[in-house]
Amino acid sequence: MPAIKRVALVTGSSRGIGAATAIKLAEQGCDIAINYLSNADQATFVVKKIKALGQSAVSIQADVSDFRQVESLIEQTVNRLGGLNILVNNAGYTSHGKLDVLEVAEWHKMIAVTLNAAFYCSKSALPHLKKSSWGRIVNVASLRAMTGSEHGAHYASAKAGLIGLTKSLALELAPKITVNAISPGYTATDMNKKSLIEKGDQIRAKIPLRHVAEAGEIADVIAFLCSERARYITGETINVNGGIYMR
């Protein structure tokens, strides 16, 4: 990483891909804002791990589907860590339901937590990214953004929206701010624990590389996109799913 100070905000980073990303960015020399919704103890645990690496870290509770809370989240990050250069829009969740049974409220919740949140965070962070004259935004999309989902039109649609947002912001914010997305597949996180227990062998058989990703494998790619080494990459969506997107 360059010698100048880097500060990263990773949404939904008390566990899973978000926590792994926060730690990886700290290893690259970034100070980190850990955002969480409800698991304060786990967020504190991640903060302690980052501080053990010699970097500053804070945990900030905020519902990123609420614009006012996002504004406060960004303000607290800047005030407590001294700036903001990197934003990783990772917050999200998964749920299932075919169209005939999917509640309208669940559709709106998925769009709010996944797509609206990324828009809110990007909009609120932008003045600070511009001020630093160097910025990175990475959106965590999904394999389902490209393949669709038979039991999750709301999830696939929200994640596909992230890819459209990524390309649009990449055009708008160049040349000093890059905006990219990653598209994970099956990943060994708490969110996917149930399906991996029930269908692990079937899932692995579909993946050309024959294993489910660890959160750290996804975080490696996010951290690369946040680094100086990725300075000539913008508007890109990188598949990090063991090749399953080709099926």
N, C-alpha and C positions, 0 to 999 in steps of 0.2 A: 504494500500500500504506500502511497505517497506520504511524505513527512507531515503534511498539513492535517489538522484534526478532522476526523470523520465521526459523525454521529448518525446512528441508524435507529429508526423506529420500525419494529416488527410487530404487526398486529396479530392477535391471537397467538402469543408466543409463550404461554405458560407450559406448553407441552407439544409433543409431536413435531411436525415439520417446522413450526414456528420457533420452538425452543432450540431445535438443532441448528436452525439458521442463525438465531441470535448468538449462540455459542461460536459458531463458525466465523461469523463476522467479528466477534470479539478477538478470536485468534488472529484475524487479519489486522487488528489494531483499532477497531471501532469501539467507541463508547455506545452503549445500547439502552434504549427505552423498551422495556417489556410491557406489552399491553395485554390485559386479561379482562374477562367479563366477570367471572365468579370465583375462580380458584386462586385466592390470594396466597395460600401456602405454597402452591406449586410455583407461582410467579416468583415468590421470595427465594425459593430453592434455585431457580435459574439465575436470579440476580447474584446469589452467593457464588455460583459456579463462574460467572463472568468476572466478578471481582477477584476471584482466586487466580484469574488469568492476568490480572494487573490492569484491567480496564474499569472505567466507571460504568455503573448500571443503576437504573431505577425501575420500579414497577409502577404502572399507572392503570387504575381501573377505569374502563370506559366501554360503553356499548357503541361500537362503531357504526351501527345502523341509525344512530341518532346524530344529526349534524351538529347540534350544540355541544354534545359530549365530545365529538371529534375535534371541534375547535378548541375545547379545553385540553384535550389530549395533546394536540400539537403545541399549544402554548406552554403546557407543563414540560414537555420534552425540551423545548428550546430554552426555557428559563432554568431548568435543572441541569441540563447537559451542555448548554452554551451554543446551541445551533442545531441544524438538521440538514444532512446531505443525502441521506439514503432512506427510502421508504419501501418497505416490503409489505404489500397488501396480501396477507395470508389468512386473515380471519374468515371462517366459514364453518359450515356443518353439512351433514348429509341426512337426507330422509328419502323415503321411497313412497311411491303411490302412482297408480295408473290414472289417466285423465278422468275417468268416470268416477273415481273416488277421491281424487285430490281436492282438498278444501281450498277455496279461494284464499283464505287467510294464510295457508301454508305457502302458496305461490308467492304472495306478497312478502312473507317473512324471508323466503329464500332469496328473492331479488334484493331485499333490503340488506341482509347480512352479507351477501356475496358481492353484488354489483354496486348498489348504492354506496356501501361502505368504502369501496375502492375509489369511487368518484369523490365522496366526501373527504377522504384522507388526502387524495391527490390535490384536490382544490385547496384545502387548508394548508397543506405543506408547501405548495408552490412558491409563495413569496420567499420562504426561507431557502428553498432549493435555488431559486434565482439569485438570492443575495450571496450565496456561497460561490456562485459562478461554476459550480460543478455539482451534478446531481445524478442520482440513480433512482428509478422506480422499477420495481419488479412485482408483477401480479401473478399470483398462484392460481392458475386455471385448472384444467383437468382433461384427461383423456376423453371424458364424456362430452366436452365442448366440441369435439370433432366427430365422434362416433354417434352421438345421441345416446339416449338411455330409455329402454323400453318401460322401465318402472320409475322414471325420474325426469320427466320433461322439464320440470321447474329447475332442477339442479343443472341439467345440461344447458338449458337456456341461459341461466345466470352465468355459468362459466364461459359460454360462448360470448356473452356480452363483454366479459373481461378481455377477451382477445380483440374485439372491436375497439374497446376503450384503449387498449395498449397501442394499437396501430395509430389511432387518432391522436393520442397524446404524443407519441413518438414524432409524428409530423409536426405537431404544434410546438413542442418544446425543444427541438433541435436548434442549434448544435451543442449546447452546453449540458443538456439533460438528456440522458438516454432512458428509454422506457421499453421494457421487455416483459415477456411472460414465460412461464414454464408450464408444462402439461404433464403432471405426474399421473401414473397409473396406480395400481394397487400398492399401497405402502403400509408397512407394519406400524400402525399408530392405534391409539385407543379408539379412534373413530371407526376403524375398520376391523376391530378385534373380533366381533361376532361373526362377520362373514368369513374371515380367515380361518376361524375355528371350524365353522360348519362346512366350508367349501375350499379349504386351502389347497388340496391336491388338484382339484379341478381348475382353480385359478392359476396355479403354477404351470399346469400343462398348456395353458393358452399363451403363456409368455415365452417368446423365443429364447430369452436368457434364463428361463426356468427358475427364477426366484423372485420373491416379492421384495420390493425395495425397502431398505432401512431408511429412516428419516434423514440420517446423515448423508445418504447418497443424493437425496433431493437437495439438501442444504448446500452440498458442494457446488452444485450448478448455480443456485441462487447467489451464493457468495462470489462465484466467478463473475456473474453478470453485474454485481455491485462493485467490482474492482476496476482498477485502471486498465487491466489487461483486456477488458471487454469494451474499450472506448470506441471501437468501430462497429459495434453491434447495437442496433436499435430497431424497434418495431417487430422484433422476432419473437416467435413462440417456439421454445425448444421442448421437444418430447423427451421426457425423462421417465420412461415407462417400460424399459426392457424390450422395446420393439413391439409391444402388443397393439400399438396404434395401426400396425400394418395388417392385422388380422381382419 
